[in-house]
Amino acid sequence: MAKKRNWWSILLIVSLIGILFTGCSTNNTANTPNATAESTEAPTASEAPASAEPAADGPVDGGTIVFSTFSDIVNLNPLLIGDTSSGDVAQFVFASLYDLDRSGNVVAEPWSLAADLPEISEDGLTYTVKLKNNIKWTDGEAITADDVVYTIQTAINPETGSPLISQYDKVQTVEKVDDQTVKFTLKQVYAPFLYSLYQAIVPEHVLKDVAPAEIAKSGFGTDPAKTVTSGPWKWTEWKQGEGQTLDADPNYWGEVKPHIAQIVYKIYADQNTEVQALLKGDVDFVSAIPVTQVEAVKANDSISVIDKPGPLYEYLGFNFDPKNFEGNFGLFEGQKTRQAIAHALNRQGMVDNILKGVGALMNAPFLPDTWADPGEAAVNYDYNVETAKKLLAEDGWVAGTDNILAKDGHRFSFELQYNAGNSRREQVAAVIQQNLKEVGIEVTPKAIDFAAWIENNVNPGKYQAILLSWSLNNPDPDAESIYSSKYFPPAGQNTGWYKNEKLDQLWIDGYSTVNQEERKAVYKELGKEISTDLPYIFMYQYGTAIGTGPRVQWAEEDAPEPSLGYGQFFHAIKWWVTD
């Protein structure tokens, strides 16, 4: 799956953007605790509703839509979501303050909690948000400014362990003006803050008596019966390893009501099995068709395929905490070593042969052809085995009798972790293993069940190297939460324990002005520095093809938008199903 950048870059229409966020459709990574071990079910879980008779040219109310995934959720609590699987489900059951239109602009939709766009002070430090006056939680309680204040204050509290901390730690105060009005005062100019308000909130009356450190264990977000929500659908069942059931809330407050009565998520072993389920009609919607199967799916006349570039990039991530290595010897400490690995990887070959040409190489954490893309200022690492060997030798690595490099008595051998079930990543890991073997580095790929991997390895930063991707949530290029040393685990998303003081400052410089030309100059310098120092090997931007069965219907203006994070479900409240 892909990690979810919590506020960074949801791709507009690919040409508008900057970098996560977290994931990608069915490509996740999380920053949340693991869920309880057993299936949890609300007492009122319903049977699948029957579909109404289809209207001649319009939507039909009722029926069930079946989505597929190969990764289970981790936690649906908006304070704790950092993976795409959890985010996919949570967006149906939690309303956000604001939403995004098809071009990635922040808007107040009929299903948003806010009534209008915020009032922003002339100095850019104060944002005043007015809530709708009819919004309610599923338990009937009104959603008020108290809920917004509680959400932000709890997200900022380090004891919560929320990945949202980097989104809101520039907030000086968040105040209730009245029941429908909240005022945010920032410590400094923070250019992406409007996108920070594209955020679901949690119920203060449910969680106020739970200690922040205990929220992850409270059952809110892991037990449907204990999870009070605010969206068009209610979470009614979770069978771990099998799937989710969501039922339309008959008391939903929004003026636009959902047509689909029930959403069912089914979990499959891998992406290939998902596709077979789509072809057989067992599921209605697959959000990540493997590139090797796209043409076969397109050949089926009953299935529609949407294939566009997405807000995703893959990376090989290094861990800089020596405790993760035998003898506390950090294998990736040398800058020349990391540069050598970049030269040793045939990234273009991966794009050509694994992605089938549907991808673009990246040298920095900014999507190609966007305003923050540093272009030629970023270092490009061509596939050059001899250059890689030369750099490794200069960094003190010497071949042993088994042809594996060693330094100071430590063999250059590491474990490369990725999530099980991801066919693309399995192939890429095999190529990395072979490429690095050619320069004397031993790699052991290891596929791990997603939810367990996130809790036990990724979130606490307990791995040697990972193959993963970031799914970008909004059009701003700021990625401080991923690369700054301010955001180490457990709450931060810098899970590789990377520290570069120059970059720490550049991220701050990049968001401390709203002038785009000034920001562009900062990101150009940032791109040069990060591509030289390499906390990651930036691999490529990619997209995931969406496949829908014949039962799924939408108006043209409500069609999925793959260029947005979670855009595969764009305006799903207006979709309908027919038989």
C-alpha positions in Angstrom: 0.0 0.0 0.0 1.1 3.6 0.1 1.7 5.8 3.1 -0.6 8.6 3.4 0.9 12.1 3.6 -1.6 13.6 6.0 -1.8 17.1 4.6 0.8 17.4 2.0 0.0 16.8 -1.6 -3.2 15.5 -3.2 -2.4 15.8 -6.8 -4.5 18.3 -8.6 -4.6 17.4 -12.2 -1.1 16.2 -12.3 0.3 19.4 -13.8 -0.7 21.5 -10.8 1.1 19.9 -8.0 4.0 19.4 -5.5 4.7 15.7 -3.3 2.7 12.0 2.1 0.9 12.1 2.6 -0.6 8.0 2.5 -1.2 5.0 -0.6 -2.4 5.2 -2.6 -5.6 3.6 -3.4 -4.8 0.1 -2.5 -1.2 0.8 -1.7 -0.9 1.7 2.0 1.2 2.5 5.0 0.0 3.8 8.2 0.9 5.8 11.2 -1.7 4.3 13.5 -1.9 1.6 16.1 -3.1 -1.9 15.2 -6.8 -2.8 15.7 -8.2 -5.4 18.1 -7.7 -9.0 17.1 -11.3 -10.1 16.8 -14.1 -9.1 14.5 -16.1 -6.3 16.0 -19.8 -5.7 15.1 -22.3 -3.1 16.0 -25.6 -4.6 17.4 -27.6 -3.0 14.6 -25.6 -4.2 11.5 -28.1 -4.5 8.7 -28.7 -6.9 5.9 -27.8 -5.7 2.3 -30.7 -3.4 1.2 -32.5 -4.2 -2.0 -32.1 -1.8 -4.9 -35.0 0.3 -6.1 -36.3 0.1 -9.7 -33.9 2.2 -11.9 -35.2 5.5 -13.2 -34.9 6.1 -16.9 -32.2 8.7 -16.8 -31.4 9.3 -13.2 -30.1 7.9 -9.9 -31.6 5.0 -8.1 -31.8 4.8 -4.3 -30.8 1.6 -2.5 -28.6 -1.3 -3.3 -25.1 -2.4 -2.3 -21.8 -1.6 -3.9 -18.8 -3.9 -3.2 -15.3 -2.5 -3.1 -12.2 -4.6 -3.0 -8.9 -4.2 -1.2 -5.9 -6.4 -0.3 -5.1 -4.5 2.9 -7.2 -4.3 6.0 -7.8 -1.1 7.9 -5.7 -0.1 11.0 -7.8 2.5 12.8 -10.6 4.8 11.5 -10.1 7.4 14.2 -9.3 10.6 12.1 -6.7 11.5 14.8 -4.7 8.4 14.0 -5.2 7.7 10.3 -1.9 7.5 8.4 -2.7 4.7 5.9 -4.8 4.6 2.8 -6.9 1.6 3.6 -8.2 3.3 6.8 -8.5 6.6 5.0 -10.6 5.0 2.2 -13.2 3.7 4.7 -13.1 6.7 7.0 -14.0 9.2 4.3 -17.4 7.5 3.9 -18.2 7.7 7.6 -16.6 11.0 8.7 -17.4 14.4 7.3 -14.5 16.9 6.9 -14.5 20.6 7.6 -13.8 21.2 3.9 -13.4 19.1 0.8 -11.6 19.4 -2.5 -13.1 20.0 -5.9 -11.8 18.2 -9.0 -9.0 20.7 -9.5 -7.8 20.3 -5.9 -9.3 23.6 -4.6 -10.6 23.7 -1.0 -14.3 24.1 -1.1 -17.3 23.9 1.2 -19.5 21.2 -0.3 -23.0 20.3 0.9 -21.5 17.4 2.7 -18.7 19.5 4.3 -19.1 20.6 8.0 -18.2 24.2 7.2 -20.8 26.6 5.8 -18.4 28.7 3.7 -14.7 29.1 3.1 -12.8 30.6 6.1 -12.3 34.2 6.6 -8.6 34.9 6.5 -7.0 37.9 8.2 -4.9 40.3 6.1 -1.7 39.2 7.8 -2.5 35.5 7.1 -2.4 34.5 10.7 -6.1 34.1 11.6 -8.6 31.8 10.0 -12.2 32.0 11.1 -14.4 29.0 10.2 -18.2 29.0 10.3 -19.9 25.6 10.7 -23.3 24.6 9.4 -26.0 24.7 12.1 -27.7 21.4 11.3 -24.7 19.0 11.5 -25.0 16.0 13.8 -23.1 12.9 15.0 -24.7 9.5 14.5 -25.7 9.5 18.1 -27.9 12.6 17.6 -25.6 15.1 19.3 -24.9 18.3 17.5 -21.5 18.9 15.9 -20.1 22.2 17.3 -17.1 24.3 17.7 -16.2 22.3 20.8 -15.5 19.3 18.6 -13.2 21.2 16.3 -11.3 22.7 19.2 -11.0 19.3 20.9 -9.8 17.7 17.7 -7.0 20.2 17.0 -5.8 20.4 20.6 -5.7 16.6 20.9 -3.9 16.3 17.6 -1.2 18.7 18.8 -0.7 16.8 22.1 2.4 14.6 21.7 0.8 12.0 24.0 -1.9 11.3 21.4 0.7 10.0 18.9 -1.3 11.6 16.1 0.3 12.0 12.6 -1.7 15.3 12.4 0.7 17.0 14.8 2.8 18.4 11.9 -0.4 19.7 10.3 -1.4 21.7 13.3 1.7 22.5 15.4 1.9 25.9 13.7 -1.4 26.8 15.4 -1.0 29.2 18.4 -4.6 28.9 19.6 -7.8 27.4 18.4 -10.8 29.1 20.1 -14.6 28.6 20.2 -16.2 32.0 19.3 -19.7 30.5 19.5 -21.2 27.0 18.9 -20.8 27.4 15.1 -17.6 29.5 14.9 -14.0 28.6 15.4 -11.0 30.9 15.2 -7.5 29.6 14.4 -4.5 31.8 15.2 -1.2 30.8 13.7 2.2 31.3 15.3 3.6 32.3 11.9 2.6 32.4 8.2 2.0 28.8 7.1 1.3 28.7 3.4 -0.5 25.3 3.3 -2.8 25.9 6.2 -6.0 26.1 4.1 -5.4 22.5 3.1 -4.9 21.6 6.8 -8.6 22.4 7.1 -9.5 19.6 4.7 -9.8 17.4 7.8 -12.3 15.2 9.5 -13.0 15.9 13.2 -13.9 13.7 16.2 -16.6 14.0 18.8 -15.5 15.8 21.9 -18.4 14.4 24.0 -17.3 10.8 23.3 -13.5 11.2 23.8 -13.1 14.1 26.3 -12.6 11.8 29.3 -10.1 9.5 27.5 -6.5 10.3 28.2 -4.7 11.2 25.0 -2.2 8.3 25.4 -5.2 5.9 25.7 -7.2 7.1 22.7 -5.7 4.5 20.4 -6.9 1.7 22.8 -10.3 3.3 23.5 -12.2 1.3 20.8 -13.1 4.6 18.9 -11.9 3.8 15.4 -11.5 0.0 16.0 -14.9 -1.0 17.2 -18.0 0.1 15.1 -20.2 0.0 18.2 -18.0 2.6 19.9 -17.3 4.8 16.9 -19.6 7.7 16.6 -19.4 9.2 13.1 -20.7 12.1 11.0 -20.7 11.1 7.4 -23.4 9.8 4.9 -22.7 6.2 5.9 -22.4 4.5 9.3 -19.7 1.9 10.1 -21.7 -1.2 11.1 -19.3 -4.1 10.9 -15.6 -5.0 10.8 -14.5 -8.6 10.3 -10.8 -8.5 10.5 -9.1 -9.9 7.4 -12.5 -10.2 5.7 -13.8 -6.6 5.3 -16.1 -3.8 6.4 -19.8 -3.0 6.1 -21.1 0.6 6.0 -24.8 1.4 5.9 -26.4 4.7 4.8 -27.3 6.7 7.9 -31.1 7.3 7.8 -30.6 10.4 10.0 -27.7 11.9 8.0 -27.8 15.7 8.3 -26.7 16.6 4.8 -29.0 18.1 2.2 -27.5 15.7 -0.4 -28.3 12.2 0.7 -26.4 9.1 -0.5 -28.1 7.0 -3.1 -26.2 3.8 -2.3 -27.7 2.1 0.8 -24.7 -0.1 1.7 -21.0 -0.2 1.0 -19.2 -3.5 1.5 -15.4 -3.8 1.5 -14.0 -7.3 0.7 -10.4 -8.1 1.4 -8.5 -10.3 -1.0 -5.1 -12.0 -0.8 -3.5 -9.8 -3.4 -4.2 -7.5 -6.4 -4.4 -10.3 -8.9 -7.2 -11.9 -6.9 -9.0 -8.6 -6.7 -9.0 -8.4 -10.5 -10.4 -11.9 -10.8 -13.2 -11.0 -8.4 -14.0 -8.0 -10.6 -14.0 -10.1 -13.8 -16.3 -12.6 -12.2 -18.7 -9.9 -10.8 -18.0 -10.6 -7.2 -16.9 -7.0 -6.6 -18.0 -3.8 -8.4 -14.9 -1.6 -7.9 -11.2 -2.2 -7.9 -9.1 0.9 -7.3 -5.7 -0.5 -8.2 -5.5 -2.8 -11.2 -1.9 -4.1 -11.6 -0.3 -2.8 -14.8 0.2 -6.4 -16.0 -3.6 -6.9 -16.0 -4.9 -3.6 -17.3 -5.2 -4.7 -20.9 -6.9 -7.9 -20.0 -9.5 -6.0 -17.9 -10.0 -3.5 -20.7 -10.8 -6.4 -23.0 -13.9 -7.1 -20.9 -16.7 -5.0 -22.4 -18.7 -5.0 -19.2 -15.9 -3.3 -17.2 -14.9 0.3 -17.4 -11.3 1.3 -16.8 -10.0 4.7 -15.8 -6.3 5.0 -16.2 -4.6 8.3 -15.3 -1.4 9.4 -13.5 -1.9 9.5 -9.8 -0.6 11.5 -6.8 1.8 8.7 -5.8 5.5 8.1 -5.8 7.5 5.0 -4.8 10.7 5.1 -2.8 13.3 2.9 -1.2 13.6 4.2 2.3 16.7 4.0 4.5 16.8 3.7 8.3 19.4 5.8 10.1 18.8 4.5 13.6 21.8 2.2 14.3 19.8 0.2 16.8 18.1 -1.5 13.8 21.3 -3.1 12.7 23.6 -5.8 14.0 26.3 -4.3 16.3 24.6 -0.9 16.1 26.4 -0.4 12.8 24.3 1.8 10.5 24.8 0.5 7.0 23.4 3.6 5.3 25.4 6.3 7.2 27.7 7.2 4.3 26.3 9.7 1.8 28.4 8.1 -1.0 27.0 4.7 -0.1 23.4 6.0 -0.6 24.5 7.6 -3.9 26.0 4.4 -5.0 22.8 2.5 -4.3 20.9 5.1 -6.4 23.3 4.5 -9.3 23.0 0.7 -8.9 19.2 0.7 -9.4 17.8 0.4 -12.9 14.9 2.7 -12.2 14.1 3.3 -15.9 14.0 -0.5 -16.4 11.5 -0.7 -13.6 9.3 1.9 -15.3 9.6 0.2 -18.7 9.2 -3.4 -17.6 7.2 -3.4 -14.4 5.1 -0.3 -14.9 4.9 -0.9 -18.6 6.0 2.7 -19.3 3.2 4.3 -17.1 5.4 6.2 -14.8 7.9 9.0 -14.5 11.3 9.0 -12.8 11.8 11.2 -9.8 14.9 12.6 -8.1 13.2 14.6 -5.4 9.9 14.5 -3.4 8.0 16.7 -5.8 6.0 15.3 -8.6 7.3 16.0 -12.2 6.0 19.0 -14.1 4.6 20.8 -11.0 5.5 24.2 -9.8 7.7 23.0 -7.1 9.6 20.4 -9.3 13.3 21.4 -9.0 14.0 20.0 -12.5 17.7 19.8 -13.3 18.6 21.3 -10.0 18.0 17.9 -8.5 20.7 15.3 -8.9 19.8 12.6 -11.5 21.3 9.1 -10.8 21.7 7.2 -14.0 21.9 3.4 -13.9 25.7 2.9 -13.8 27.2 -0.1 -12.0 30.8 1.0 -12.3 30.0 4.4 -10.8 28.2 2.6 -7.9 31.2 0.3 -7.3 33.6 3.3 -7.3 31.5 5.3 -4.8 31.2 2.2 -2.5 35.0 1.7 -2.6 35.5 5.4 -1.8 33.2 5.0 1.2 35.4 2.2 2.6 33.5 -0.9 1.5 35.6 -3.9 0.4 34.5 -7.2 -1.1 34.8 -10.3 1.1 35.4 -13.9 0.1 31.7 -14.3 -0.7 31.8 -11.2 -2.9 29.6 -9.3 -0.4 31.0 -5.9 0.6 32.1 -5.4 4.2 33.4 -2.5 6.3 34.8 -2.6 9.8 33.8 -6.2 10.1 30.2 -5.6 9.0 28.8 -7.3 5.9 26.6 -5.1 3.7 23.5 -7.2 4.0 20.1 -5.8 4.9 16.4 -6.7 4.9 14.1 -4.9 2.6 10.5 -4.8 3.9 7.3 -4.2 1.9 3.6 -5.1 2.2 2.4 -8.5 1.2 -0.1 -8.7 -1.6 1.3 -5.9 -3.7 2.4 -7.5 -7.0 4.2 -4.4 -8.3 6.3 -4.0 -5.1 7.1 -7.7 -5.1 8.6 -7.3 -8.6 10.4 -4.1 -7.8 11.9 -5.7 -4.6 13.3 -8.6 -6.8 14.9 -6.1 -9.2 16.5 -4.2 -6.3 17.8 -7.5 -4.9 19.4 -8.4 -8.2 20.7 -4.8 -9.0 22.4 -4.5 -5.6 23.9 -8.0 -5.8 25.8 -6.9 -8.9 27.6 -4.3 -6.8 28.2 -6.5 -3.8 25.2 -5.8 -1.5 23.1 -8.6 -0.2 19.3 -7.8 0.0 16.7 -10.0 1.6 13.2 -9.0 0.5 10.5 -9.6 3.1 6.8 -9.3 2.5 4.7 -8.6 5.7 1.0 -8.3 6.3 0.2 -4.7 6.1 -1.6 -3.9 9.4 1.0 -5.8 11.5 3.8 -4.2 9.5 2.6 -0.7 10.2 2.2 -1.2 13.9 5.3 -3.2 14.6 7.8 -1.9 12.1 6.9 1.2 10.1 5.3 3.5 12.7 8.0 2.9 15.4 10.8 3.0 12.8 11.9 -0.5 13.3 13.2 -1.7 10.0 16.4 -1.6 8.0 15.0 -0.5 4.6 11.5 -0.3 3.2 9.9 -0.2 -0.2 6.9 2.0 0.0 5.1 4.9 -1.6 3.6 8.2 -0.5 0.1 9.1 -1.6 -0.3 12.8 -1.7 -3.2 14.5 0.0 -3.2 18.1 -1.3 -1.6 20.4 -3.8 1.0 21.9 -1.5 4.6 20.7 -1.8 5.5 21.0 1.9 6.8 17.7 3.3 8.3 18.7 6.5 6.4 16.0 8.4 8.2 13.3 6.5 11.8 14.6 6.3 12.3 16.9 9.3 14.0 15.7 12.4 11.2 17.4 14.4 9.0 14.5 13.4 10.6 11.3 14.6 8.4 8.4 15.7 6.1 7.6 17.4 3.9 10.5 16.2 6.1 11.8 13.4 6.2 10.4 9.9 10.0 10.6 9.7 10.2 6.9 10.5 13.7 6.4 9.1 15.2 8.8 11.8 16.7 11.0 9.1 18.4 14.2 10.2 19.7 17.0 8.0 19.7 20.5 9.7 20.0 22.3 6.4 16.9 20.6 5.1 15.1 21.1 8.4 15.4 24.9 7.9 14.6 24.8 4.2 11.2 23.2 4.9 10.4 26.0 7.3 11.6 28.6 4.7 9.4 27.0 2.1 6.1 27.4 4.0 6.9 30.8 5.7 5.8 32.8 2.7 2.8 32.7 0.5 4.7 34.1 -2.5 4.9 31.2 -4.9 8.0 32.5 -6.7 9.8 32.7 -3.4 8.7 29.3 -2.4 9.7 27.9 -5.8 13.3 29.1 -5.2 13.4 27.4 -1.8 12.1 24.1 -3.2 14.7 24.3 -6.0 17.4 24.5 -3.3 15.7 21.9 -1.2 15.5 19.5 -4.2 19.2 19.9 -4.8 20.1 19.2 -1.2 17.7 16.2 -0.7 18.7 14.5 -3.9 22.4 14.8 -2.9 21.9 13.6 0.6 19.3 10.9 -0.2 17.2 10.0 2.8 15.3 7.9 0.2 16.0 6.7 -3.3 13.2 8.5 -5.1 12.0 6.0 -7.7 9.1 7.1 -9.8 5.7 8.6 -9.9 3.0 6.1 -10.9 -0.7 5.7 -11.1 -3.2 2.9 -10.5 -5.9 2.0 -12.9 -9.5 1.9 -11.6 -11.9 -0.8 -12.8 -15.7 -0.6 -12.3 -18.3 -3.2 -13.0 -21.6 -2.5 -15.0 -23.7 -1.9 -11.8 -21.9 1.2 -10.8 -23.3 4.5 -12.2 -22.5 8.2 -11.9 -23.1 11.5 -13.7 -20.1 12.7 -15.7 -19.4 15.5 -13.2 -19.2 13.0 -10.4 -16.8 10.5 -12.0 -13.7 9.3 -10.1 -10.7 11.6 -10.3 -7.5 9.5 -10.0 -5.3 12.6 -9.9 -6.7 13.3 -6.3 -5.8 11.5 -3.2 -8.9 9.4 -2.4 -10.1 10.7 -5.8 -11.2 7.2 -6.8 -14.2 7.9 -4.7 -14.8 11.5 -5.8 -18.4 12.5 -5.1 -19.4 8.9 -4.3 -22.3 10.3 -2.3 -24.0 10.9 -5.7 -23.2 7.5 -7.2 -25.8 4.8 -7.6 -26.0 1.1 -8.4 -28.4 -0.8 -10.7 -28.9 -4.4 -11.4 
